[in-house]
Amino acid sequence: MSDLGAKAGAVDEAARLFDRRSKGDRALVFSGFTLAAAAALFPWFVFFNQDRFDITVMPWDKNRDLPENPAKQINSISPLALTDGDKGSRSAEKLFDPITTATVGNAEDGGLPSDAINASLDQEFPGAPPYQLLHVANGRALIEDRSGMYLIQVGSPLPDNSILEAMVERDGKWVLITSNGDEIGE
């Protein structure tokens, strides 16, 4: 019987310790669980209610107009073009023009030989960065290039510096039409 009484005493001691928890501790535990549940469920709420968390486009038509003042002249003058106050002879140091002109070559040839100039003019421009269409939904498209993925809509700039003009569905496949006239398909 004493063994049973010891067990009952241990249960009473545990119940007494449980009752000793303050209301503040219980409120703190409850608020922690509530915060954890809200943090776990909020992304799903955003996913199912995308219309409430929509991307809004800036209304650029509400910008104020700038005044129609004429442009100001900007003059860049070489130090050699400035008038000299002393009329004496010039030293070699004063004749030196410190402005960089980026001209390299023989002075008697006048710079680069003509074949080097022609070779540089025949050089191809780098191509537009390649990107591909991944998905289209709700008037927006997801595109991908080497630097990442982008969510775009009509009027958005594209990686090749063109503007998205339209998104058209042709034979069940989506096609992006750019301001360059290019058509990018899925």
N, C-alpha and C positions, 0 to 999 in steps of 0.2 A: 504494500500500500504506500509505503514511503517513496518508492520509486515512481509511482503514479503521481504522487503529490509533487515530486521534484519536477516532473515533466509539466504539470499544470502550472507550477510556479514559473518555469521558463517561458511558457506561453503568455502568462500574465505579464512577465517582464518585457517580452517583445511587444505586446499590445501597449504597455505603458510607454515604451520608447517611441512607438509609432505615434501615439497621441502627443508626445512631446514636440513633434515637428510643428513649427510655427506656421501660422497662416501665410506669412511672407514667403517661406520656403515653398509652400504648395503653390502660391501664385507665381513664383519664379519658375518652377518646373512646368506649370501649365503654360505660361507664356513662351517658354523655350520650345515646347512641343508645337504650340500654335504657330510660332515663327518658322519652325522647320517644315511644317505642313504647307504653309503659305509659300515658302521658297521652292518647295518641290512641285506645287501645283500651278504657280504663276506662269511658267513657260507654256504649259498646256492651255491655260486660259488665253494667252496671247495667240497661240497657234489656232485655236478654234474661233477667235474673235478678231480676225485680222482687219476687219473694217474699222474697228475702234482704234487700232494702232497703225494707221495708214501713213505712208510717206506723203507729206504735203509739199507741193511745188511752190516755190517762192513767187509771189505775184510781182513780176518785174515791171508791170505796167504802172505801178504806184510810185516808181522812182521819180524824183523831181528832176526837171530839166536843168541842164547846165546853161549858163549864160552864153550867148553867141559872141564872145569877144574874139578879136583876131589873135592868131598865134603869135607868140613872141619870138623874135629872131635869136638864134643861138649861133654865135660866131666862135670858131676855133682858129686862132691865129698862131702861126709858127713864130718862135722867138726871133727868127731871122727877118721876119717881115716888119718887126717893130722898128721905129726910127731910132737911130743912134744919137745920143746926146753929144758925144765927143767926136770930132771930125778927124781924129788922128788915124794912124794906120792900125789895122786889125791884126791881132795875133792869131795863130792857128787855133788856140783854145777858144777864142771868141767866134771863129768861123764854124766850129763844130755845132751841128744841129742835134740836140738831145732827143728829138722826137723819133720814136721807133716807126719805121715805115714797112717793116717786114719784107724788104726786098733783099734777095740774096743772089749773088752772081758777080760776074766781072763788070767792072765799071765801064770798060770800053764797049762791051756788048749791050749795055743798057739794062742789065738785069739778067733774067733767065733767057736761055736760048729759045727760039721760036718752037722747036720740036718739043721742048718740055712744056711750054704753054699749051700747045695743041693736045699733048697727051693728057694733061689735066682736064681739058675741056671734054674729052671723049669718055671720061670716067662716068660710070653708071651711079645713079643715086641709090641709096639703100632702099630696099623694098618696104612696103607697109608692114607693120607687125602683124603676124597671123593670129587670128582669133576665130573661135568657133561658137556656134549657137548650141546651147545645152538644153534649154527648156523654155517654153512660153506658157504663161498663165496670167489671167486677170489683167491683161493689157501690159504686162511687163515681160521682159525676156532676161534670161540668165546666159551670159557669155563668158568665155574663158580664154585667157591668153597666157603667156609665159609668166607674167607677174601676178596673176590672181584671177578671181572670178568677180564679175560685176553684174549688178541688177540694173537694167536700163529700161527706159520707156521712150516713146516717140518724143524726139527733141533732145535726147541725151547725146553727149559727145561719145564717140567710139575710140578705141585705141589707135586707129589710123588717122585721127584728127578729122574725121567726117562726122556728120550728124545722122542719127537714125530718123529716117523720113517716114517709114511705114513698116508694119508687120502684117504679112499677108499669108493666109493659109492656102496652099496649092496642093491638091491631091492628098490631103491629109497630113501634109508636112508644112511646117512653118518656114517662112523665108523673110529675112530682114532686108529692107531696101534702104541703102545709105544715100547721103547727099552726093557721093561720088558716082552714083549709078550702079554700084556693086550690089550683088544679091548674095547673101550669106544664108545657106540652108542648114538644116539639121544634119 
